[in-house]
């Protein structure tokens, strides 16, 4: 008996030791949180469709309304500046009426803007329609990642928070397809149909959002603890995780953890008062680092020229030697298809590989693509005869650029900036990130044609390549890994020395790995 018992205990100990080396079983993906993130992220399709459709519609707008290149680049790029109004208001609006109704509001504004653009009789009326649509886009860009980050469990937050970028890319592809589909209509009708059809996604969005719950973090900010725990129970991987998430949110909102009331009084500090002072006037070292990281990642994402490539891809393909409108629009559809495919790949890698290694790999690929594209376009520009290999290389590097962008820099910018701010600063902090993103995009979009004439189109891409190199250095030195950390614990990763950031892998080791699966 004793001998058998000793053997049994030895076998159990041996089995336990083996289990220690086995990878922890990942929790099943939460379908309810998945559906909520999907519906919220659909707002991002509005921006994507506008970017994609305007790249082709601009060809026909220029011919129909007989406007100059300068007016065209202003028309294409100024919506980014208009969106600043929406993103600037979205932080306070979402703290006031809630994340869910802010999404509905964004869709309604864009719906009106799309109809105005579709019925535009002249250039200035079209510009007014873009002003209205731009406000809606600003709201959508800010609120989609915030809501998704707040509703997602830590184990799949990277996957779910990348959805807004997925839908931006899906919208771009739909815009390109719309260009091709309506390009055979008459000159006056074709481009107006391209723009007017953009109202349809906002209608679908408005209906779908009614099925979504409110963000649990917003509910806690409003003292509605009973409603918050109901949402957390549905969007967490386990009841234990729901309780842990509630405790973390209550602590961040200044509510005692022992409080079990369904409705409580919440201090003004947790509802948005004094946020700007804490962000910019009297930040702690950690908050200062977070602000720099968030604004920097948004700046470099756009300053590396992605909107120039996406908006002006027909122009780039024309410079590369493609002359037919149909061929140019088909080539842009290929760009949209590649972007969408690679963003889907990225969504499944964010929670496995981590934000930091994926971002650095992505930007490295963008640098190589931009420098190669600049070289091939320069060779074509300086050659008297058609250089077939350079034409093929130009098309290939445009595709490789959007692919490498979509696998890292595209989705990670929105994931990272939406998850690093503390709860009390999240809405306004994310809104500031969107402001930087849209200003940078607007400057690039509104100057690309003039820039390419001034320093040649090849020179423009060499410039974007240089900016991307600076971005890689910034990301390497300033951005710590955030995978697997809860939103409430994120602040502790910032305000460290550069050597700690570079050494902070944070990709599933130790405590963070436990949190990724449990909290």
C-alpha positions as CSV (number, residue, x, y, z in Angstrom):
1,X,0.0,0.0,0.0
2,X,2.7,2.4,1.0
3,X,4.8,1.6,-2.0
4,X,1.7,2.1,-4.3
5,X,1.0,5.4,-2.6
6,X,4.5,6.6,-3.1
7,X,4.4,5.7,-6.8
8,X,1.1,7.4,-7.2
9,X,2.4,10.6,-5.5
10,X,5.5,10.5,-7.7
11,X,3.4,10.1,-10.8
12,X,1.2,13.0,-9.8
13,X,4.2,15.2,-9.1
14,X,5.8,14.3,-12.4
15,X,2.5,15.0,-14.2
16,X,2.3,18.4,-12.5
17,X,5.8,19.3,-13.5
18,X,5.0,18.4,-17.1
19,X,1.9,20.6,-16.9
20,X,4.0,23.5,-15.7
21,X,5.8,23.5,-19.0
22,X,2.6,23.1,-21.1
23,X,1.2,26.4,-22.6
24,X,-1.8,27.7,-20.8
25,X,-5.1,27.0,-22.6
26,X,-6.4,30.2,-24.2
27,X,-10.0,31.0,-23.3
28,X,-12.6,30.8,-26.0
29,X,-13.2,34.0,-27.9
30,X,-16.1,35.9,-26.3
31,X,-18.7,36.0,-29.0
32,X,-20.7,38.8,-27.4
33,X,-17.7,41.1,-27.1
34,X,-16.8,40.1,-30.7
35,X,-20.2,41.2,-31.9
36,X,-20.1,44.5,-30.0
37,X,-16.6,45.3,-31.4
38,X,-17.8,44.4,-34.9
39,X,-20.8,46.8,-34.8
40,X,-18.9,49.7,-33.2
41,X,-16.0,49.4,-35.6
42,X,-18.4,49.6,-38.6
43,X,-18.3,53.4,-38.1
44,X,-14.7,53.3,-39.5
45,X,-16.1,52.1,-42.8
46,X,-17.3,55.7,-43.3
47,X,-13.7,57.1,-43.5
48,X,-12.5,54.2,-45.6
49,X,-15.2,54.5,-48.2
50,X,-14.6,58.3,-48.5
51,X,-10.8,57.8,-49.0
52,X,-11.3,55.0,-51.5
53,X,-14.2,56.6,-53.5
54,X,-12.5,60.0,-53.8
55,X,-9.4,58.6,-55.3
56,X,-11.3,57.6,-58.4
57,X,-14.1,60.2,-58.3
58,X,-11.5,63.0,-58.4
59,X,-10.7,62.0,-62.0
60,X,-14.3,62.7,-63.1
61,X,-14.9,65.7,-60.7
62,X,-11.9,67.4,-62.3
63,X,-13.3,66.8,-65.8
64,X,-16.9,67.7,-65.0
65,X,-16.4,70.8,-62.8
66,X,-13.2,71.8,-64.7
67,X,-11.2,72.6,-61.6
68,X,-7.4,72.8,-61.1
69,X,-5.1,70.2,-59.5
70,X,-4.8,72.5,-56.4
71,X,-8.6,72.5,-55.9
72,X,-8.6,68.8,-56.3
73,X,-6.0,68.1,-53.7
74,X,-7.7,70.6,-51.3
75,X,-11.1,68.8,-52.0
76,X,-9.5,65.4,-51.2
77,X,-7.5,66.4,-48.2
78,X,-9.6,69.0,-46.4
79,X,-12.0,66.4,-45.0
80,X,-9.2,65.5,-42.6
81,X,-9.2,69.0,-41.3
82,X,-13.0,69.1,-41.1
83,X,-12.9,65.9,-39.1
84,X,-11.0,67.7,-36.4
85,X,-14.3,69.4,-35.4
86,X,-15.9,66.0,-34.9
87,X,-12.9,64.4,-33.1
88,X,-12.5,67.5,-30.9
89,X,-16.1,67.3,-29.8
90,X,-16.3,63.5,-29.6
91,X,-14.4,63.1,-26.3
92,X,-16.8,65.3,-24.3
93,X,-19.8,64.1,-26.3
94,X,-19.1,60.5,-25.5
95,X,-18.5,61.3,-21.8
96,X,-21.8,63.1,-21.8
97,X,-24.3,60.9,-23.8
98,X,-22.3,57.7,-23.8
99,X,-20.2,55.8,-26.3
100,X,-23.1,54.0,-28.0
101,X,-25.2,57.1,-28.8
102,X,-22.0,58.9,-30.0
103,X,-21.6,56.2,-32.6
104,X,-25.2,56.7,-33.8
105,X,-24.6,60.4,-33.9
106,X,-21.5,59.9,-36.1
107,X,-23.5,57.8,-38.6
108,X,-26.3,60.3,-38.8
109,X,-23.9,63.2,-39.6
110,X,-22.1,61.3,-42.2
111,X,-25.4,60.2,-43.8
112,X,-26.4,63.9,-44.4
113,X,-22.9,64.7,-45.7
114,X,-22.9,61.8,-48.2
115,X,-26.3,62.9,-49.6
116,X,-25.1,66.5,-49.9
117,X,-22.0,65.3,-51.8
118,X,-24.1,63.1,-54.1
119,X,-26.4,65.9,-55.1
120,X,-23.7,68.6,-55.4
121,X,-24.3,70.9,-58.4
122,X,-20.9,72.6,-58.1
123,X,-17.5,72.6,-56.4
124,X,-18.4,74.8,-53.4
125,X,-21.6,72.8,-52.6
126,X,-19.5,69.6,-52.8
127,X,-17.0,71.2,-50.4
128,X,-19.9,71.9,-48.0
129,X,-21.0,68.3,-48.2
130,X,-17.5,67.2,-47.4
131,X,-17.5,69.6,-44.4
132,X,-20.6,67.8,-42.9
133,X,-19.2,64.3,-43.7
134,X,-15.9,65.2,-42.2
135,X,-17.5,66.0,-38.8
136,X,-19.1,62.6,-38.8
137,X,-15.8,60.9,-39.8
138,X,-14.1,62.7,-36.9
139,X,-16.6,61.4,-34.4
140,X,-16.4,57.9,-35.9
141,X,-12.6,57.8,-35.8
142,X,-12.4,58.7,-32.1
143,X,-15.3,56.7,-30.7
144,X,-14.9,53.3,-32.4
145,X,-11.5,52.3,-30.9
146,X,-12.4,53.7,-27.5
147,X,-15.6,51.7,-27.2
148,X,-14.0,48.6,-28.5
149,X,-11.1,48.8,-26.1
150,X,-13.5,49.4,-23.2
151,X,-15.7,46.4,-24.0
152,X,-13.0,43.9,-24.8
153,X,-11.5,41.3,-22.4
154,X,-7.7,41.6,-22.1
155,X,-7.1,38.2,-23.8
156,X,-8.5,39.4,-27.1
157,X,-8.3,43.2,-26.8
158,X,-5.6,43.6,-29.6
159,X,-7.7,41.4,-31.9
160,X,-10.9,43.3,-31.3
161,X,-9.5,46.8,-31.1
162,X,-7.9,46.3,-34.6
163,X,-11.4,46.0,-36.1
164,X,-11.7,49.8,-36.8
165,X,-8.7,49.6,-39.1
166,X,-10.1,46.5,-40.7
167,X,-13.3,48.4,-41.5
168,X,-11.3,51.4,-42.8
169,X,-9.6,49.1,-45.2
170,X,-12.9,47.4,-46.1
171,X,-14.3,50.8,-46.8
172,X,-11.4,51.7,-49.0
173,X,-11.9,48.5,-51.0
174,X,-15.7,49.3,-51.3
175,X,-14.8,52.8,-52.5
176,X,-12.5,51.5,-55.2
177,X,-15.1,49.0,-56.3
178,X,-17.7,51.7,-56.4
179,X,-15.4,53.8,-58.6
180,X,-15.0,50.9,-61.1
181,X,-18.8,50.1,-61.0
182,X,-20.0,53.6,-61.7
183,X,-17.2,54.7,-64.0
184,X,-19.2,53.6,-67.1
185,X,-22.1,56.0,-66.3
186,X,-22.2,59.5,-67.8
187,X,-19.7,62.1,-66.5
188,X,-22.3,64.1,-64.6
189,X,-24.0,61.1,-63.0
190,X,-21.1,58.7,-62.3
191,X,-19.1,60.6,-59.6
192,X,-22.3,61.7,-57.9
193,X,-23.4,58.1,-57.6
194,X,-20.0,57.1,-56.3
195,X,-20.3,59.7,-53.4
196,X,-24.0,59.4,-52.7
197,X,-23.9,55.6,-52.2
198,X,-21.7,56.3,-49.1
199,X,-24.9,57.1,-47.2
200,X,-26.0,53.4,-47.1
201,X,-23.4,52.1,-44.6
202,X,-24.4,54.8,-42.1
203,X,-28.1,53.6,-42.2
204,X,-27.0,50.0,-41.5
205,X,-24.8,51.3,-38.7
206,X,-27.6,53.2,-37.1
207,X,-29.8,50.2,-36.9
208,X,-27.1,47.8,-35.8
209,X,-25.8,49.9,-32.9
210,X,-29.2,49.7,-31.2
211,X,-28.3,46.1,-30.3
212,X,-25.1,47.1,-28.6
213,X,-24.7,47.6,-24.8
214,X,-23.2,50.8,-23.4
215,X,-19.5,50.7,-22.5
216,X,-19.0,49.3,-18.9
217,X,-16.4,51.9,-18.2
218,X,-18.7,54.7,-19.1
219,X,-21.4,53.2,-17.0
220,X,-19.1,53.1,-14.0
221,X,-18.0,56.7,-14.7
222,X,-21.7,57.5,-14.3
223,X,-22.1,55.5,-11.1
224,X,-24.3,52.8,-12.8
225,X,-22.5,49.8,-11.3
226,X,-25.4,47.5,-11.6
227,X,-25.7,48.0,-15.4
228,X,-21.9,47.8,-15.7
229,X,-21.6,44.4,-14.1
230,X,-24.3,43.1,-16.4
231,X,-22.3,44.1,-19.5
232,X,-19.0,42.9,-17.9
233,X,-20.5,39.4,-17.3
234,X,-21.4,39.2,-21.0
235,X,-18.1,40.6,-22.4
236,X,-15.6,38.8,-20.0
237,X,-14.1,35.4,-20.4
238,X,-15.3,34.3,-16.9
239,X,-17.4,35.6,-14.0
240,X,-14.2,36.0,-12.0
241,X,-12.7,38.2,-14.7
242,X,-15.9,40.3,-14.8
243,X,-15.5,41.0,-11.0
244,X,-11.8,41.8,-11.4
245,X,-12.5,44.2,-14.3
246,X,-15.2,45.9,-12.3
247,X,-12.9,46.3,-9.3
248,X,-10.2,47.8,-11.5
249,X,-12.6,50.2,-13.2
250,X,-14.1,51.3,-9.8
251,X,-10.6,51.9,-8.5
252,X,-9.7,54.0,-11.6
253,X,-13.0,56.0,-11.2
254,X,-12.4,56.7,-7.5
255,X,-15.2,54.4,-6.2
256,X,-14.4,52.2,-3.1
257,X,-14.0,48.6,-4.1
258,X,-16.3,47.6,-1.2
259,X,-19.2,49.6,-2.7
260,X,-21.9,47.2,-3.9
261,X,-24.7,49.6,-4.7
262,X,-26.2,49.6,-8.1
263,X,-26.1,53.4,-8.4
264,X,-23.5,55.6,-6.7
265,X,-22.3,59.2,-6.8
266,X,-19.1,59.7,-8.8
267,X,-16.7,62.6,-8.5
268,X,-16.4,65.2,-11.3
269,X,-12.8,64.1,-11.9
270,X,-13.9,60.8,-13.2
271,X,-16.5,62.3,-15.6
272,X,-14.1,64.4,-17.6
273,X,-13.4,67.5,-15.6
274,X,-9.8,68.7,-15.4
275,X,-8.6,66.2,-18.0
276,X,-6.7,68.7,-20.2
277,X,-4.7,70.0,-17.2
278,X,-3.7,66.5,-16.3
279,X,-2.8,65.7,-19.9
280,X,-0.8,68.8,-20.8
281,X,-0.3,71.2,-17.9
282,X,0.6,69.0,-14.9
283,X,1.2,65.5,-16.3
284,X,3.0,62.9,-14.2
285,X,6.1,61.3,-15.9
286,X,4.0,58.3,-16.9
287,X,1.2,60.5,-18.4
288,X,3.7,62.6,-20.3
289,X,5.2,59.5,-21.8
290,X,1.7,58.2,-22.7
291,X,0.8,61.5,-24.4
292,X,4.1,61.5,-26.4
293,X,3.7,57.9,-27.4
294,X,0.0,58.3,-28.5
295,X,0.6,61.5,-30.5
296,X,3.8,60.2,-32.0
297,X,2.4,57.0,-33.3
298,X,-0.5,58.9,-34.9
299,X,1.9,61.4,-36.5
300,X,4.3,58.8,-38.0
301,X,1.5,56.6,-39.2
302,X,0.2,59.4,-41.5
303,X,3.5,61.3,-42.2
304,X,4.9,58.2,-43.9
305,X,2.6,58.8,-46.8
306,X,-0.2,56.2,-46.6
307,X,-3.0,58.6,-47.6
308,X,-0.9,59.9,-50.5
309,X,-0.6,56.3,-51.8
310,X,-4.3,55.4,-51.2
311,X,-5.8,58.7,-52.4
312,X,-3.6,59.3,-55.3
313,X,-3.0,55.7,-56.4
314,X,-4.5,56.4,-59.9
315,X,-2.0,59.3,-60.3
316,X,0.9,57.1,-59.1
317,X,-0.1,54.4,-61.6
318,X,-0.3,57.0,-64.3
319,X,3.2,58.2,-63.5
320,X,4.3,54.6,-63.6
321,X,3.0,54.2,-67.2
322,X,-0.7,53.1,-66.9
323,X,-2.8,55.4,-69.1
324,X,-6.3,53.9,-69.3
325,X,-8.8,55.0,-66.7
326,X,-10.2,51.4,-66.5
327,X,-6.7,50.0,-65.9
328,X,-5.9,52.6,-63.3
329,X,-9.1,51.9,-61.4
330,X,-8.5,48.2,-61.6
331,X,-5.0,48.7,-60.2
332,X,-6.5,50.7,-57.3
333,X,-8.9,47.8,-56.6
334,X,-5.9,45.6,-56.3
335,X,-4.4,48.0,-53.7
336,X,-7.6,47.9,-51.7
337,X,-7.7,44.1,-51.9
338,X,-4.1,43.7,-50.7
339,X,-4.7,46.2,-47.8
340,X,-7.8,44.4,-46.7
341,X,-6.2,40.9,-46.8
342,X,-3.2,42.0,-44.8
343,X,-5.2,43.8,-42.2
344,X,-7.1,40.6,-41.6
345,X,-3.8,38.8,-41.1
346,X,-2.7,41.5,-38.6
347,X,-5.8,41.1,-36.4
348,X,-4.9,37.5,-35.6
349,X,-1.2,38.4,-34.9
350,X,-1.7,41.3,-32.5
351,X,-2.4,39.2,-29.4
352,X,0.0,36.4,-30.4
353,X,3.2,38.4,-31.4
354,X,2.6,41.6,-29.5
355,X,2.3,45.3,-30.6
356,X,6.0,46.3,-30.5
357,X,7.6,43.5,-32.7
358,X,4.8,43.7,-35.2
359,X,5.0,47.5,-35.4
360,X,8.8,47.5,-35.9
361,X,8.6,44.8,-38.6
362,X,5.8,46.7,-40.4
363,X,7.6,50.0,-40.4
364,X,10.9,48.4,-41.6
365,X,9.0,46.9,-44.6
366,X,7.4,50.3,-45.3
367,X,10.9,51.9,-45.4
368,X,12.2,49.4,-47.9
369,X,9.0,49.7,-50.1
370,X,9.1,53.6,-50.1
371,X,12.7,53.8,-51.0
372,X,12.3,51.2,-53.8
373,X,9.2,53.0,-55.1
374,X,11.0,56.3,-55.1
375,X,13.9,54.7,-57.0
376,X,11.7,53.1,-59.7
377,X,9.5,56.2,-60.2
378,X,12.7,58.3,-60.6
379,X,14.0,55.9,-63.2
380,X,10.7,56.1,-65.1
381,X,10.6,59.9,-64.9
382,X,14.1,60.3,-66.3
383,X,13.8,57.7,-69.1
384,X,12.7,58.7,-72.6
385,X,11.4,55.2,-73.3
386,X,9.1,52.9,-71.3
387,X,11.1,50.9,-68.7
388,X,9.0,47.8,-68.3
389,X,10.8,46.4,-65.3
390,X,10.6,49.7,-63.5
391,X,6.8,49.9,-64.2
392,X,6.4,46.4,-62.7
393,X,8.6,47.3,-59.7
394,X,6.5,50.5,-59.1
395,X,3.3,48.6,-59.0
396,X,4.8,45.8,-56.9
397,X,6.2,48.2,-54.3
398,X,2.9,50.1,-54.0
399,X,1.3,46.8,-53.1
400,X,4.1,45.8,-50.7
401,X,3.9,49.3,-49.0
402,X,0.2,49.0,-48.3
403,X,0.7,45.4,-47.2
404,X,3.4,46.1,-44.7
405,X,1.5,49.2,-43.5
406,X,-1.7,47.1,-43.0
407,X,0.1,44.4,-41.1
408,X,1.3,46.7,-38.3
409,X,1.4,50.5,-38.5
410,X,-2.2,50.7,-39.6
411,X,-4.1,48.7,-36.9
412,X,-1.5,49.1,-34.1
413,X,-1.9,52.9,-34.1
414,X,-5.5,52.7,-33.2
415,X,-5.1,49.7,-30.8
416,X,-2.1,51.2,-29.0
417,X,-3.5,54.7,-28.5
418,X,-6.9,53.5,-27.3
419,X,-5.5,51.2,-24.7
420,X,-2.7,53.2,-23.0
421,X,-4.6,56.1,-21.6
422,X,-6.1,55.7,-18.0
423,X,-9.9,55.6,-17.9
424,X,-10.3,59.2,-16.7
425,X,-8.2,60.5,-19.6
426,X,-9.1,58.0,-22.3
427,X,-11.8,59.8,-24.3
428,X,-10.0,63.1,-24.6
429,X,-6.6,61.5,-25.0
430,X,-7.8,59.4,-27.9
431,X,-9.5,62.5,-29.4
432,X,-6.1,64.3,-29.4
433,X,-4.5,61.4,-31.1
434,X,-7.2,61.6,-33.8
435,X,-6.5,65.3,-34.2
436,X,-2.8,64.7,-34.8
437,X,-3.7,61.8,-37.2
438,X,-6.2,63.9,-39.3
439,X,-4.0,67.1,-39.4
440,X,-1.0,65.1,-40.6
441,X,-3.2,63.2,-43.1
442,X,-4.7,66.5,-44.3
443,X,-1.3,68.1,-44.8
444,X,0.0,65.1,-46.8
445,X,-3.2,64.8,-48.9
446,X,-3.5,68.5,-49.7
447,X,0.2,68.9,-50.7
448,X,1.0,65.7,-52.5
449,X,0.4,66.8,-56.1
450,X,2.3,70.1,-55.5
451,X,5.1,68.3,-53.7
452,X,5.5,65.7,-56.5
453,X,5.7,68.6,-59.0
454,X,8.2,70.4,-56.8
455,X,10.6,67.6,-56.0
456,X,9.4,65.0,-58.5
457,X,7.1,62.1,-57.5
458,X,10.1,59.9,-56.8
459,X,11.5,62.5,-54.5
460,X,8.2,62.7,-52.6
461,X,8.5,59.0,-51.8
462,X,12.1,59.3,-50.8
463,X,10.9,62.0,-48.3
464,X,8.2,59.7,-47.0
465,X,10.9,56.9,-46.6
466,X,13.1,59.2,-44.5
467,X,10.1,60.1,-42.3
468,X,9.4,56.3,-41.9
469,X,13.0,55.8,-40.7
470,X,12.5,58.4,-38.0
471,X,9.3,56.7,-37.1
472,X,11.0,53.4,-36.6
473,X,13.6,55.0,-34.3
474,X,10.8,56.7,-32.3
475,X,8.8,53.4,-31.9
476,X,12.0,51.5,-30.9
477,X,12.9,54.0,-28.1
478,X,9.5,55.2,-26.9
479,X,6.9,52.5,-27.1
480,X,6.8,49.7,-24.5
481,X,4.9,46.5,-25.1
482,X,1.2,46.5,-23.9
483,X,0.0,43.0,-24.9
484,X,-1.8,41.2,-22.1
485,X,-2.0,44.1,-19.7
486,X,-5.3,45.3,-18.4
487,X,-6.4,48.8,-19.3
488,X,-6.2,49.8,-15.6
489,X,-2.6,48.5,-15.2
490,X,-1.3,50.1,-18.4
491,X,0.0,53.3,-16.8
492,X,2.7,51.3,-14.9
493,X,4.4,50.5,-18.2
494,X,5.2,54.1,-19.0
495,X,7.5,56.7,-17.5
496,X,10.4,54.3,-17.5
497,X,13.9,54.8,-18.9
498,X,14.6,54.0,-22.5
499,X,16.6,50.9,-21.7
500,X,13.7,49.5,-19.7
501,X,11.4,50.1,-22.7
502,X,13.6,48.3,-25.1
503,X,14.0,45.5,-22.6
504,X,10.3,45.3,-21.8
505,X,9.2,42.6,-24.1
506,X,5.8,42.2,-22.4
507,X,4.8,39.6,-24.9
508,X,3.4,37.0,-22.6
509,X,6.1,36.4,-20.0
510,X,5.4,36.1,-16.3
511,X,2.6,38.1,-14.8
512,X,1.4,39.6,-18.1
513,X,0.9,36.2,-19.6
514,X,-1.3,35.3,-16.7
515,X,-3.3,38.5,-17.1
516,X,-3.7,37.8,-20.8
517,X,-5.5,34.6,-20.1
518,X,-7.3,35.5,-16.8
519,X,-7.9,39.3,-16.5
